[in-house]
Structures are given as C-alpha cells and as structure tokens.
Amino acid sequence: MDVGFSTTGPLCLVICPWLAFDHLLPYLELAERLASRGHRVAFVSTSRHLARLPPPASPCNVDLVALPLRRVDGLPKGADSTSDVSDEKRELH
C-alpha cells in the first residue's frame, strides 16, 4: 500500500501528554528514546509543566513546545494541570 511518504527515514513526531504531571516524565522518556533513534520530536505541554521537566537527554532532536491554554468557564485562572482542579471539574480540563 502506497501511503504517499517514505517510511524508511526519520520521523517528525508530536507528543502531547495528558496535563497531569505524572504523565509528563514517561512521555518525555518516550520522546528521548525516539530522538535517540534519529527521529525529531515536538513535546507539547503548558509552560508551567515544561519548566518543571529536566532538560531532555537528546536536546537536538526534542523540542519542548509551550502551548498556552485558553480560558475555560468554570476553571480557575491558570489551571493548567489536573492538580489545579477539583475532581468534579476535571472534565472541563
């Protein structure tokens, strides 16, 4: 099946983990493993989460990309993590 692009070269990937800090480190490790195999990875999260992460082991192939969250009615201002919201408002996040 022809998919219209080469699957033999390095990939450009985007990883956007769930906004819970416990999810960030495993996904950063995944990004680093992919980068160590020559792939380019954009790791997307909020600026507050990215500031808490250790620097990537493969900084040349892992780009940390800050994504600002839009204001959502019902969520407190600056709620960019699941730890910032109560369980009953988690669905808004």
HTML snippet that shows the backbone in 3Dmol.js (N, CA, C, O; Angstrom):
<script src="https://3Dmol.org/build/3Dmol-min.js"></script>
<div id="view" style="width:600px;height:400px;position:relative"></div>
<script>
const pdb = `
ATOM      1  N   MET A   1       0.829  -1.166   0.000  1.00  0.00           N
ATOM      2  CA  MET A   1       0.000   0.000   0.000  1.00  0.00           C
ATOM      3  C   MET A   1       0.883   1.242   0.000  1.00  0.00           C
ATOM      4  O   MET A   1       1.784   1.358   0.830  1.00  0.00           O
ATOM      5  N   ASP A   2       0.639   2.158  -0.906  1.00  0.00           N
ATOM      6  CA  ASP A   2       1.398   3.404  -1.002  1.00  0.00           C
ATOM      7  C   ASP A   2       0.762   4.435  -0.081  1.00  0.00           C
ATOM      8  O   ASP A   2      -0.385   4.829  -0.289  1.00  0.00           O
ATOM      9  N   VAL A   3       1.511   4.880   0.953  1.00  0.00           N
ATOM     10  CA  VAL A   3       0.974   5.866   1.884  1.00  0.00           C
ATOM     11  C   VAL A   3       1.349   7.290   1.503  1.00  0.00           C
ATOM     12  O   VAL A   3       0.942   8.231   2.184  1.00  0.00           O
ATOM     13  N   GLY A   4       2.105   7.468   0.443  1.00  0.00           N
ATOM     14  CA  GLY A   4       2.414   8.797  -0.056  1.00  0.00           C
ATOM     15  C   GLY A   4       3.651   9.441   0.556  1.00  0.00           C
ATOM     16  O   GLY A   4       3.975  10.580   0.219  1.00  0.00           O
ATOM     17  N   PHE A   5       4.346   8.745   1.443  1.00  0.00           N
ATOM     18  CA  PHE A   5       5.573   9.271   2.015  1.00  0.00           C
ATOM     19  C   PHE A   5       6.494   8.116   2.357  1.00  0.00           C
ATOM     20  O   PHE A   5       6.063   6.970   2.483  1.00  0.00           O
ATOM     21  N   SER A   6       7.758   8.439   2.503  1.00  0.00           N
ATOM     22  CA  SER A   6       8.751   7.413   2.807  1.00  0.00           C
ATOM     23  C   SER A   6       8.651   7.008   4.273  1.00  0.00           C
ATOM     24  O   SER A   6       8.576   7.867   5.151  1.00  0.00           O
ATOM     25  N   THR A   7       8.650   5.729   4.535  1.00  0.00           N
ATOM     26  CA  THR A   7       8.621   5.251   5.912  1.00  0.00           C
ATOM     27  C   THR A   7       9.981   4.722   6.337  1.00  0.00           C
ATOM     28  O   THR A   7      10.103   4.100   7.393  1.00  0.00           O
ATOM     29  N   THR A   8      11.008   4.963   5.521  1.00  0.00           N
ATOM     30  CA  THR A   8      12.330   4.446   5.860  1.00  0.00           C
ATOM     31  C   THR A   8      13.197   5.483   6.552  1.00  0.00           C
ATOM     32  O   THR A   8      14.172   5.113   7.206  1.00  0.00           O
ATOM     33  N   GLY A   9      12.882   6.755   6.437  1.00  0.00           N
ATOM     34  CA  GLY A   9      13.701   7.809   7.041  1.00  0.00           C
ATOM     35  C   GLY A   9      13.196   8.208   8.418  1.00  0.00           C
ATOM     36  O   GLY A   9      12.225   7.644   8.921  1.00  0.00           O
ATOM     37  N   PRO A  10      13.866   9.192   9.029  1.00  0.00           N
ATOM     38  CA  PRO A  10      13.441   9.659  10.344  1.00  0.00           C
ATOM     39  C   PRO A  10      12.053  10.289  10.288  1.00  0.00           C
ATOM     40  O   PRO A  10      11.645  10.865   9.280  1.00  0.00           O
ATOM     41  N   LEU A  11      11.353  10.160  11.392  1.00  0.00           N
ATOM     42  CA  LEU A  11      10.008  10.713  11.508  1.00  0.00           C
ATOM     43  C   LEU A  11      10.031  12.026  12.271  1.00  0.00           C
ATOM     44  O   LEU A  11      10.949  12.276  13.052  1.00  0.00           O
ATOM     45  N   CYS A  12       9.032  12.862  12.052  1.00  0.00           N
ATOM     46  CA  CYS A  12       8.780  14.054  12.860  1.00  0.00           C
ATOM     47  C   CYS A  12       7.502  13.769  13.640  1.00  0.00           C
ATOM     48  O   CYS A  12       6.436  13.586  13.052  1.00  0.00           O
ATOM     49  N   LEU A  13       7.613  13.733  14.957  1.00  0.00           N
ATOM     50  CA  LEU A  13       6.503  13.320  15.810  1.00  0.00           C
ATOM     51  C   LEU A  13       6.120  14.429  16.781  1.00  0.00           C
ATOM     52  O   LEU A  13       6.947  15.263  17.148  1.00  0.00           O
ATOM     53  N   VAL A  14       4.857  14.427  17.192  1.00  0.00           N
ATOM     54  CA  VAL A  14       4.363  15.342  18.213  1.00  0.00           C
ATOM     55  C   VAL A  14       3.819  14.500  19.351  1.00  0.00           C
ATOM     56  O   VAL A  14       2.998  13.606  19.143  1.00  0.00           O
ATOM     57  N   ILE A  15       4.290  14.797  20.565  1.00  0.00           N
ATOM     58  CA  ILE A  15       3.784  14.120  21.754  1.00  0.00           C
ATOM     59  C   ILE A  15       3.118  15.181  22.616  1.00  0.00           C
ATOM     60  O   ILE A  15       3.731  16.186  22.975  1.00  0.00           O
ATOM     61  N   CYS A  16       1.860  14.941  22.939  1.00  0.00           N
ATOM     62  CA  CYS A  16       1.081  15.875  23.744  1.00  0.00           C
ATOM     63  C   CYS A  16       0.437  15.090  24.888  1.00  0.00           C
ATOM     64  O   CYS A  16      -0.700  14.635  24.762  1.00  0.00           O
ATOM     65  N   PRO A  17       1.163  14.925  26.015  1.00  0.00           N
ATOM     66  CA  PRO A  17       0.644  14.106  27.107  1.00  0.00           C
ATOM     67  C   PRO A  17      -0.510  14.792  27.843  1.00  0.00           C
ATOM     68  O   PRO A  17      -0.681  16.009  27.779  1.00  0.00           O
ATOM     69  N   TRP A  18      -1.284  13.978  28.533  1.00  0.00           N
ATOM     70  CA  TRP A  18      -2.363  14.475  29.383  1.00  0.00           C
ATOM     71  C   TRP A  18      -1.768  15.453  30.391  1.00  0.00           C
ATOM     72  O   TRP A  18      -0.624  15.279  30.811  1.00  0.00           O
ATOM     73  N   LEU A  19      -2.517  16.473  30.784  1.00  0.00           N
ATOM     74  CA  LEU A  19      -1.991  17.534  31.634  1.00  0.00           C
ATOM     75  C   LEU A  19      -1.968  17.159  33.111  1.00  0.00           C
ATOM     76  O   LEU A  19      -2.457  17.901  33.963  1.00  0.00           O
ATOM     77  N   ALA A  20      -1.407  16.030  33.390  1.00  0.00           N
ATOM     78  CA  ALA A  20      -1.143  15.597  34.760  1.00  0.00           C
ATOM     79  C   ALA A  20       0.364  15.372  34.837  1.00  0.00           C
ATOM     80  O   ALA A  20       0.937  14.693  33.985  1.00  0.00           O
ATOM     81  N   PHE A  21       1.007  15.939  35.858  1.00  0.00           N
ATOM     82  CA  PHE A  21       2.466  15.893  35.891  1.00  0.00           C
ATOM     83  C   PHE A  21       3.003  14.465  35.859  1.00  0.00           C
ATOM     84  O   PHE A  21       4.077  14.227  35.308  1.00  0.00           O
ATOM     85  N   ASP A  22       2.275  13.513  36.441  1.00  0.00           N
ATOM     86  CA  ASP A  22       2.725  12.122  36.436  1.00  0.00           C
ATOM     87  C   ASP A  22       2.822  11.539  35.031  1.00  0.00           C
ATOM     88  O   ASP A  22       3.505  10.536  34.828  1.00  0.00           O
ATOM     89  N   HIS A  23       2.160  12.142  34.074  1.00  0.00           N
ATOM     90  CA  HIS A  23       2.204  11.659  32.689  1.00  0.00           C
ATOM     91  C   HIS A  23       3.401  12.225  31.930  1.00  0.00           C
ATOM     92  O   HIS A  23       3.837  11.646  30.935  1.00  0.00           O
ATOM     93  N   LEU A  24       3.927  13.340  32.391  1.00  0.00           N
ATOM     94  CA  LEU A  24       4.962  14.031  31.624  1.00  0.00           C
ATOM     95  C   LEU A  24       6.280  13.270  31.561  1.00  0.00           C
ATOM     96  O   LEU A  24       6.855  13.125  30.482  1.00  0.00           O
ATOM     97  N   LEU A  25       6.759  12.792  32.679  1.00  0.00           N
ATOM     98  CA  LEU A  25       8.070  12.132  32.678  1.00  0.00           C
ATOM     99  C   LEU A  25       8.105  10.875  31.819  1.00  0.00           C
ATOM    100  O   LEU A  25       9.063  10.698  31.065  1.00  0.00           O
ATOM    101  N   PRO A  26       7.103   9.984  31.893  1.00  0.00           N
ATOM    102  CA  PRO A  26       7.141   8.818  30.999  1.00  0.00           C
ATOM    103  C   PRO A  26       7.092   9.211  29.518  1.00  0.00           C
ATOM    104  O   PRO A  26       7.756   8.593  28.685  1.00  0.00           O
ATOM    105  N   TYR A  27       6.312  10.230  29.199  1.00  0.00           N
ATOM    106  CA  TYR A  27       6.234  10.639  27.793  1.00  0.00           C
ATOM    107  C   TYR A  27       7.508  11.368  27.358  1.00  0.00           C
ATOM    108  O   TYR A  27       7.899  11.280  26.194  1.00  0.00           O
ATOM    109  N   LEU A  28       8.157  12.086  28.279  1.00  0.00           N
ATOM    110  CA  LEU A  28       9.445  12.686  27.937  1.00  0.00           C
ATOM    111  C   LEU A  28      10.471  11.585  27.683  1.00  0.00           C
ATOM    112  O   LEU A  28      11.297  11.702  26.777  1.00  0.00           O
ATOM    113  N   GLU A  29      10.423  10.524  28.474  1.00  0.00           N
ATOM    114  CA  GLU A  29      11.332   9.389  28.246  1.00  0.00           C
ATOM    115  C   GLU A  29      11.069   8.769  26.876  1.00  0.00           C
ATOM    116  O   GLU A  29      12.008   8.424  26.159  1.00  0.00           O
ATOM    117  N   LEU A  30       9.799   8.629  26.513  1.00  0.00           N
ATOM    118  CA  LEU A  30       9.461   8.122  25.179  1.00  0.00           C
ATOM    119  C   LEU A  30      10.028   9.047  24.099  1.00  0.00           C
ATOM    120  O   LEU A  30      10.600   8.572  23.117  1.00  0.00           O
ATOM    121  N   ALA A  31       9.875  10.355  24.274  1.00  0.00           N
ATOM    122  CA  ALA A  31      10.403  11.321  23.302  1.00  0.00           C
ATOM    123  C   ALA A  31      11.916  11.170  23.162  1.00  0.00           C
ATOM    124  O   ALA A  31      12.450  11.204  22.053  1.00  0.00           O
ATOM    125  N   GLU A  32      12.604  11.004  24.295  1.00  0.00           N
ATOM    126  CA  GLU A  32      14.053  10.857  24.257  1.00  0.00           C
ATOM    127  C   GLU A  32      14.473   9.564  23.561  1.00  0.00           C
ATOM    128  O   GLU A  32      15.459   9.547  22.823  1.00  0.00           O
ATOM    129  N   ARG A  33      13.738   8.497  23.789  1.00  0.00           N
ATOM    130  CA  ARG A  33      14.062   7.226  23.118  1.00  0.00           C
ATOM    131  C   ARG A  33      13.853   7.329  21.615  1.00  0.00           C
ATOM    132  O   ARG A  33      14.657   6.827  20.830  1.00  0.00           O
ATOM    133  N   LEU A  34      12.774   7.978  21.225  1.00  0.00           N
ATOM    134  CA  LEU A  34      12.533   8.178  19.789  1.00  0.00           C
ATOM    135  C   LEU A  34      13.630   9.057  19.185  1.00  0.00           C
ATOM    136  O   LEU A  34      14.119   8.784  18.088  1.00  0.00           O
ATOM    137  N   ALA A  35      14.010  10.108  19.906  1.00  0.00           N
ATOM    138  CA  ALA A  35      15.053  11.013  19.415  1.00  0.00           C
ATOM    139  C   ALA A  35      16.397  10.292  19.319  1.00  0.00           C
ATOM    140  O   ALA A  35      17.177  10.558  18.405  1.00  0.00           O
ATOM    141  N   SER A  36      16.670   9.392  20.244  1.00  0.00           N
ATOM    142  CA  SER A  36      17.943   8.663  20.204  1.00  0.00           C
ATOM    143  C   SER A  36      18.035   7.749  18.989  1.00  0.00           C
ATOM    144  O   SER A  36      19.121   7.303  18.617  1.00  0.00           O
ATOM    145  N   ARG A  37      16.895   7.476  18.379  1.00  0.00           N
ATOM    146  CA  ARG A  37      16.870   6.656  17.157  1.00  0.00           C
ATOM    147  C   ARG A  37      16.829   7.520  15.895  1.00  0.00           C
ATOM    148  O   ARG A  37      16.599   7.025  14.792  1.00  0.00           O
ATOM    149  N   GLY A  38      17.057   8.820  16.084  1.00  0.00           N
ATOM    150  CA  GLY A  38      17.158   9.720  14.941  1.00  0.00           C
ATOM    151  C   GLY A  38      15.890  10.452  14.565  1.00  0.00           C
ATOM    152  O   GLY A  38      15.894  11.229  13.609  1.00  0.00           O
ATOM    153  N   HIS A  39      14.806  10.230  15.284  1.00  0.00           N
ATOM    154  CA  HIS A  39      13.552  10.922  14.979  1.00  0.00           C
ATOM    155  C   HIS A  39      13.538  12.289  15.651  1.00  0.00           C
ATOM    156  O   HIS A  39      14.215  12.502  16.656  1.00  0.00           O
ATOM    157  N   ARG A  40      12.773  13.198  15.097  1.00  0.00           N
ATOM    158  CA  ARG A  40      12.606  14.543  15.662  1.00  0.00           C
ATOM    159  C   ARG A  40      11.268  14.566  16.387  1.00  0.00           C
ATOM    160  O   ARG A  40      10.256  14.127  15.842  1.00  0.00           O
ATOM    161  N   VAL A  41      11.260  15.081  17.625  1.00  0.00           N
ATOM    162  CA  VAL A  41      10.052  15.043  18.458  1.00  0.00           C
ATOM    163  C   VAL A  41       9.748  16.428  19.001  1.00  0.00           C
ATOM    164  O   VAL A  41      10.621  17.095  19.556  1.00  0.00           O
ATOM    165  N   ALA A  42       8.498  16.855  18.838  1.00  0.00           N
ATOM    166  CA  ALA A  42       7.993  18.057  19.494  1.00  0.00           C
ATOM    167  C   ALA A  42       7.195  17.590  20.710  1.00  0.00           C
ATOM    168  O   ALA A  42       6.207  16.870  20.571  1.00  0.00           O
ATOM    169  N   PHE A  43       7.625  17.998  21.886  1.00  0.00           N
ATOM    170  CA  PHE A  43       6.978  17.622  23.147  1.00  0.00           C
ATOM    171  C   PHE A  43       6.179  18.830  23.598  1.00  0.00           C
ATOM    172  O   PHE A  43       6.748  19.851  23.982  1.00  0.00           O
ATOM    173  N   VAL A  44       4.853  18.712  23.550  1.00  0.00           N
ATOM    174  CA  VAL A  44       3.963  19.847  23.770  1.00  0.00           C
ATOM    175  C   VAL A  44       3.296  19.751  25.136  1.00  0.00           C
ATOM    176  O   VAL A  44       2.732  18.717  25.496  1.00  0.00           O
ATOM    177  N   SER A  45       3.368  20.845  25.892  1.00  0.00           N
ATOM    178  CA  SER A  45       2.663  20.941  27.164  1.00  0.00           C
ATOM    179  C   SER A  45       2.574  22.418  27.542  1.00  0.00           C
ATOM    180  O   SER A  45       2.957  23.287  26.758  1.00  0.00           O
ATOM    181  N   THR A  46       2.073  22.696  28.728  1.00  0.00           N
ATOM    182  CA  THR A  46       1.982  24.083  29.170  1.00  0.00           C
ATOM    183  C   THR A  46       3.365  24.551  29.632  1.00  0.00           C
ATOM    184  O   THR A  46       4.222  23.738  29.977  1.00  0.00           O
ATOM    185  N   SER A  47       3.568  25.852  29.633  1.00  0.00           N
ATOM    186  CA  SER A  47       4.879  26.392  30.018  1.00  0.00           C
ATOM    187  C   SER A  47       5.215  26.037  31.470  1.00  0.00           C
ATOM    188  O   SER A  47       6.379  25.801  31.795  1.00  0.00           O
ATOM    189  N   ARG A  48       4.221  25.999  32.327  1.00  0.00           N
ATOM    190  CA  ARG A  48       4.480  25.652  33.729  1.00  0.00           C
ATOM    191  C   ARG A  48       4.954  24.205  33.867  1.00  0.00           C
ATOM    192  O   ARG A  48       5.850  23.916  34.660  1.00  0.00           O
ATOM    193  N   HIS A  49       4.356  23.304  33.098  1.00  0.00           N
ATOM    194  CA  HIS A  49       4.811  21.910  33.122  1.00  0.00           C
ATOM    195  C   HIS A  49       6.207  21.772  32.538  1.00  0.00           C
ATOM    196  O   HIS A  49       7.049  21.073  33.101  1.00  0.00           O
ATOM    197  N   LEU A  50       6.454  22.421  31.433  1.00  0.00           N
ATOM    198  CA  LEU A  50       7.762  22.311  30.783  1.00  0.00           C
ATOM    199  C   LEU A  50       8.870  22.842  31.678  1.00  0.00           C
ATOM    200  O   LEU A  50       9.984  22.320  31.659  1.00  0.00           O
ATOM    201  N   ALA A  51       8.575  23.878  32.466  1.00  0.00           N
ATOM    202  CA  ALA A  51       9.582  24.444  33.363  1.00  0.00           C
ATOM    203  C   ALA A  51       9.979  23.465  34.467  1.00  0.00           C
ATOM    204  O   ALA A  51      11.077  23.566  35.015  1.00  0.00           O
ATOM    205  N   ARG A  52       9.106  22.527  34.795  1.00  0.00           N
ATOM    206  CA  ARG A  52       9.380  21.556  35.858  1.00  0.00           C
ATOM    207  C   ARG A  52      10.148  20.328  35.359  1.00  0.00           C
ATOM    208  O   ARG A  52      10.638  19.535  36.163  1.00  0.00           O
ATOM    209  N   LEU A  53      10.254  20.172  34.056  1.00  0.00           N
ATOM    210  CA  LEU A  53      10.910  18.987  33.497  1.00  0.00           C
ATOM    211  C   LEU A  53      12.426  19.129  33.498  1.00  0.00           C
ATOM    212  O   LEU A  53      12.951  20.236  33.374  1.00  0.00           O
ATOM    213  N   PRO A  54      13.126  18.010  33.638  1.00  0.00           N
ATOM    214  CA  PRO A  54      14.580  18.063  33.439  1.00  0.00           C
ATOM    215  C   PRO A  54      14.862  18.294  31.952  1.00  0.00           C
ATOM    216  O   PRO A  54      14.022  17.974  31.111  1.00  0.00           O
ATOM    217  N   PRO A  55      16.030  18.844  31.619  1.00  0.00           N
ATOM    218  CA  PRO A  55      16.338  19.025  30.197  1.00  0.00           C
ATOM    219  C   PRO A  55      16.367  17.678  29.486  1.00  0.00           C
ATOM    220  O   PRO A  55      16.829  16.687  30.051  1.00  0.00           O
ATOM    221  N   PRO A  56      15.876  17.635  28.249  1.00  0.00           N
ATOM    222  CA  PRO A  56      15.892  16.369  27.508  1.00  0.00           C
ATOM    223  C   PRO A  56      17.314  15.849  27.312  1.00  0.00           C
ATOM    224  O   PRO A  56      18.253  16.626  27.136  1.00  0.00           O
ATOM    225  N   ALA A  57      17.457  14.534  27.344  1.00  0.00           N
ATOM    226  CA  ALA A  57      18.764  13.904  27.128  1.00  0.00           C
ATOM    227  C   ALA A  57      19.232  14.096  25.688  1.00  0.00           C
ATOM    228  O   ALA A  57      20.434  14.104  25.423  1.00  0.00           O
ATOM    229  N   SER A  58      18.299  14.250  24.768  1.00  0.00           N
ATOM    230  CA  SER A  58      18.621  14.468  23.347  1.00  0.00           C
ATOM    231  C   SER A  58      18.088  15.832  22.924  1.00  0.00           C
ATOM    232  O   SER A  58      17.141  15.902  22.141  1.00  0.00           O
ATOM    233  N   PRO A  59      18.679  16.923  23.430  1.00  0.00           N
ATOM    234  CA  PRO A  59      18.100  18.242  23.161  1.00  0.00           C
ATOM    235  C   PRO A  59      18.090  18.627  21.689  1.00  0.00           C
ATOM    236  O   PRO A  59      17.300  19.478  21.281  1.00  0.00           O
ATOM    237  N   CYS A  60      18.949  18.020  20.894  1.00  0.00           N
ATOM    238  CA  CYS A  60      18.985  18.363  19.474  1.00  0.00           C
ATOM    239  C   CYS A  60      17.760  17.861  18.725  1.00  0.00           C
ATOM    240  O   CYS A  60      17.351  18.470  17.736  1.00  0.00           O
ATOM    241  N   ASN A  61      17.168  16.762  19.175  1.00  0.00           N
ATOM    242  CA  ASN A  61      16.037  16.177  18.464  1.00  0.00           C
ATOM    243  C   ASN A  61      14.720  16.248  19.229  1.00  0.00           C
ATOM    244  O   ASN A  61      13.699  15.768  18.735  1.00  0.00           O
ATOM    245  N   VAL A  62      14.722  16.840  20.431  1.00  0.00           N
ATOM    246  CA  VAL A  62      13.483  17.005  21.203  1.00  0.00           C
ATOM    247  C   VAL A  62      13.271  18.495  21.411  1.00  0.00           C
ATOM    248  O   VAL A  62      14.078  19.166  22.055  1.00  0.00           O
ATOM    249  N   ASP A  63      12.168  19.009  20.856  1.00  0.00           N
ATOM    250  CA  ASP A  63      11.806  20.410  21.036  1.00  0.00           C
ATOM    251  C   ASP A  63      10.694  20.490  22.066  1.00  0.00           C
ATOM    252  O   ASP A  63       9.645  19.869  21.895  1.00  0.00           O
ATOM    253  N   LEU A  64      10.912  21.251  23.138  1.00  0.00           N
ATOM    254  CA  LEU A  64       9.871  21.491  24.131  1.00  0.00           C
ATOM    255  C   LEU A  64       9.042  22.674  23.638  1.00  0.00           C
ATOM    256  O   LEU A  64       9.565  23.772  23.448  1.00  0.00           O
ATOM    257  N   VAL A  65       7.755  22.444  23.435  1.00  0.00           N
ATOM    258  CA  VAL A  65       6.873  23.457  22.856  1.00  0.00           C
ATOM    259  C   VAL A  65       5.799  23.815  23.868  1.00  0.00           C
ATOM    260  O   VAL A  65       4.998  22.967  24.260  1.00  0.00           O
ATOM    261  N   ALA A  66       5.784  25.088  24.296  1.00  0.00           N
ATOM    262  CA  ALA A  66       4.785  25.558  25.253  1.00  0.00           C
ATOM    263  C   ALA A  66       3.499  25.896  24.511  1.00  0.00           C
ATOM    264  O   ALA A  66       3.506  26.634  23.525  1.00  0.00           O
ATOM    265  N   LEU A  67       2.411  25.351  24.997  1.00  0.00           N
ATOM    266  CA  LEU A  67       1.099  25.589  24.402  1.00  0.00           C
ATOM    267  C   LEU A  67       0.234  26.287  25.442  1.00  0.00           C
ATOM    268  O   LEU A  67      -0.150  25.670  26.436  1.00  0.00           O
ATOM    269  N   PRO A  68      -0.078  27.560  25.230  1.00  0.00           N
ATOM    270  CA  PRO A  68      -0.936  28.244  26.201  1.00  0.00           C
ATOM    271  C   PRO A  68      -2.365  27.697  26.126  1.00  0.00           C
ATOM    272  O   PRO A  68      -2.890  27.440  25.043  1.00  0.00           O
ATOM    273  N   LEU A  69      -2.972  27.527  27.285  1.00  0.00           N
ATOM    274  CA  LEU A  69      -4.355  27.047  27.320  1.00  0.00           C
ATOM    275  C   LEU A  69      -5.311  28.231  27.301  1.00  0.00           C
ATOM    276  O   LEU A  69      -5.055  29.269  27.912  1.00  0.00           O
ATOM    277  N   ARG A  70      -6.392  28.057  26.604  1.00  0.00           N
ATOM    278  CA  ARG A  70      -7.424  29.087  26.570  1.00  0.00           C
ATOM    279  C   ARG A  70      -8.193  29.075  27.877  1.00  0.00           C
ATOM    280  O   ARG A  70      -8.268  28.048  28.552  1.00  0.00           O
ATOM    281  N   ARG A  71      -8.752  30.196  28.229  1.00  0.00           N
ATOM    282  CA  ARG A  71      -9.589  30.312  29.424  1.00  0.00           C
ATOM    283  C   ARG A  71     -10.861  29.507  29.207  1.00  0.00           C
ATOM    284  O   ARG A  71     -11.499  29.622  28.160  1.00  0.00           O
ATOM    285  N   VAL A  72     -11.233  28.691  30.190  1.00  0.00           N
ATOM    286  CA  VAL A  72     -12.439  27.869  30.122  1.00  0.00           C
ATOM    287  C   VAL A  72     -13.336  28.261  31.283  1.00  0.00           C
ATOM    288  O   VAL A  72     -12.908  28.244  32.437  1.00  0.00           O
ATOM    289  N   ASP A  73     -14.582  28.615  30.979  1.00  0.00           N
ATOM    290  CA  ASP A  73     -15.534  28.940  32.039  1.00  0.00           C
ATOM    291  C   ASP A  73     -15.660  27.773  33.001  1.00  0.00           C
ATOM    292  O   ASP A  73     -15.849  26.630  32.585  1.00  0.00           O
ATOM    293  N   GLY A  74     -15.555  28.068  34.287  1.00  0.00           N
ATOM    294  CA  GLY A  74     -15.683  27.038  35.302  1.00  0.00           C
ATOM    295  C   GLY A  74     -14.356  26.577  35.870  1.00  0.00           C
ATOM    296  O   GLY A  74     -14.317  25.948  36.927  1.00  0.00           O
ATOM    297  N   LEU A  75     -13.265  26.885  35.175  1.00  0.00           N
ATOM    298  CA  LEU A  75     -11.939  26.514  35.677  1.00  0.00           C
ATOM    299  C   LEU A  75     -11.263  27.738  36.296  1.00  0.00           C
ATOM    300  O   LEU A  75     -11.444  28.856  35.815  1.00  0.00           O
ATOM    301  N   PRO A  76     -10.487  27.529  37.358  1.00  0.00           N
ATOM    302  CA  PRO A  76      -9.753  28.658  37.924  1.00  0.00           C
ATOM    303  C   PRO A  76      -8.710  29.187  36.939  1.00  0.00           C
ATOM    304  O   PRO A  76      -8.199  28.445  36.101  1.00  0.00           O
ATOM    305  N   LYS A  77      -8.408  30.464  37.053  1.00  0.00           N
ATOM    306  CA  LYS A  77      -7.393  31.072  36.190  1.00  0.00           C
ATOM    307  C   LYS A  77      -6.055  30.364  36.426  1.00  0.00           C
ATOM    308  O   LYS A  77      -5.663  30.136  37.570  1.00  0.00           O
ATOM    309  N   GLY A  78      -5.363  30.021  35.345  1.00  0.00           N
ATOM    310  CA  GLY A  78      -4.061  29.375  35.433  1.00  0.00           C
ATOM    311  C   GLY A  78      -4.126  27.884  35.714  1.00  0.00           C
ATOM    312  O   GLY A  78      -3.108  27.278  36.047  1.00  0.00           O
ATOM    313  N   ALA A  79      -5.291  27.287  35.589  1.00  0.00           N
ATOM    314  CA  ALA A  79      -5.442  25.843  35.834  1.00  0.00           C
ATOM    315  C   ALA A  79      -4.905  25.078  34.634  1.00  0.00           C
ATOM    316  O   ALA A  79      -5.652  24.735  33.717  1.00  0.00           O
ATOM    317  N   ASP A  80      -3.602  24.814  34.648  1.00  0.00           N
ATOM    318  CA  ASP A  80      -3.011  24.112  33.507  1.00  0.00           C
ATOM    319  C   ASP A  80      -2.561  22.706  33.874  1.00  0.00           C
ATOM    320  O   ASP A  80      -1.775  22.096  33.149  1.00  0.00           O
ATOM    321  N   SER A  81      -3.049  22.194  34.984  1.00  0.00           N
ATOM    322  CA  SER A  81      -2.717  20.843  35.408  1.00  0.00           C
ATOM    323  C   SER A  81      -3.934  20.233  36.101  1.00  0.00           C
ATOM    324  O   SER A  81      -4.768  20.946  36.660  1.00  0.00           O
ATOM    325  N   THR A  82      -4.020  18.939  36.056  1.00  0.00           N
ATOM    326  CA  THR A  82      -5.135  18.286  36.742  1.00  0.00           C
ATOM    327  C   THR A  82      -5.076  18.532  38.245  1.00  0.00           C
ATOM    328  O   THR A  82      -6.105  18.468  38.917  1.00  0.00           O
ATOM    329  N   SER A  83      -3.896  18.810  38.783  1.00  0.00           N
ATOM    330  CA  SER A  83      -3.787  19.094  40.217  1.00  0.00           C
ATOM    331  C   SER A  83      -4.362  20.461  40.576  1.00  0.00           C
ATOM    332  O   SER A  83      -4.540  20.761  41.757  1.00  0.00           O
ATOM    333  N   ASP A  84      -4.655  21.293  39.579  1.00  0.00           N
ATOM    334  CA  ASP A  84      -5.212  22.624  39.816  1.00  0.00           C
ATOM    335  C   ASP A  84      -6.733  22.634  39.867  1.00  0.00           C
ATOM    336  O   ASP A  84      -7.336  23.667  40.159  1.00  0.00           O
ATOM    337  N   VAL A  85      -7.352  21.505  39.588  1.00  0.00           N
ATOM    338  CA  VAL A  85      -8.819  21.462  39.537  1.00  0.00           C
ATOM    339  C   VAL A  85      -9.352  20.348  40.427  1.00  0.00           C
ATOM    340  O   VAL A  85      -8.674  19.351  40.677  1.00  0.00           O
ATOM    341  N   SER A  86     -10.567  20.536  40.893  1.00  0.00           N
ATOM    342  CA  SER A  86     -11.213  19.508  41.703  1.00  0.00           C
ATOM    343  C   SER A  86     -11.707  18.371  40.800  1.00  0.00           C
ATOM    344  O   SER A  86     -11.819  18.530  39.584  1.00  0.00           O
ATOM    345  N   ASP A  87     -11.995  17.238  41.413  1.00  0.00           N
ATOM    346  CA  ASP A  87     -12.437  16.072  40.640  1.00  0.00           C
ATOM    347  C   ASP A  87     -13.691  16.363  39.827  1.00  0.00           C
ATOM    348  O   ASP A  87     -13.816  15.896  38.695  1.00  0.00           O
ATOM    349  N   GLU A  88     -14.615  17.124  40.389  1.00  0.00           N
ATOM    350  CA  GLU A  88     -15.867  17.394  39.656  1.00  0.00           C
ATOM    351  C   GLU A  88     -15.681  18.364  38.486  1.00  0.00           C
ATOM    352  O   GLU A  88     -16.561  18.464  37.631  1.00  0.00           O
ATOM    353  N   LYS A  89     -14.569  19.070  38.435  1.00  0.00           N
ATOM    354  CA  LYS A  89     -14.311  19.976  37.297  1.00  0.00           C
ATOM    355  C   LYS A  89     -13.272  19.413  36.330  1.00  0.00           C
ATOM    356  O   LYS A  89     -12.914  20.071  35.353  1.00  0.00           O
ATOM    357  N   ARG A  90     -12.796  18.222  36.593  1.00  0.00           N
ATOM    358  CA  ARG A  90     -11.743  17.630  35.761  1.00  0.00           C
ATOM    359  C   ARG A  90     -12.184  17.462  34.310  1.00  0.00           C
ATOM    360  O   ARG A  90     -11.358  17.560  33.402  1.00  0.00           O
ATOM    361  N   GLU A  91     -13.460  17.213  34.078  1.00  0.00           N
ATOM    362  CA  GLU A  91     -13.936  17.050  32.695  1.00  0.00           C
ATOM    363  C   GLU A  91     -13.783  18.336  31.882  1.00  0.00           C
ATOM    364  O   GLU A  91     -13.687  18.277  30.656  1.00  0.00           O
ATOM    365  N   LEU A  92     -13.759  19.488  32.538  1.00  0.00           N
ATOM    366  CA  LEU A  92     -13.555  20.755  31.834  1.00  0.00           C
ATOM    367  C   LEU A  92     -12.114  20.916  31.369  1.00  0.00           C
ATOM    368  O   LEU A  92     -11.819  21.662  30.436  1.00  0.00           O
ATOM    369  N   HIS A  93     -11.240  20.205  32.037  1.00  0.00           N
ATOM    370  CA  HIS A  93      -9.816  20.322  31.733  1.00  0.00           C
ATOM    371  C   HIS A  93      -9.505  19.561  30.484  1.00  0.00           C
ATOM    372  O   HIS A  93      -8.354  19.531  30.050  1.00  0.00           O
TER     373      HIS A  93
END
`;
const viewer = $3Dmol.createViewer("view");
viewer.addModel(pdb, "pdb");
viewer.setStyle({}, {cartoon: {color: "spectrum"}});
viewer.zoomTo();
viewer.render();
</script>
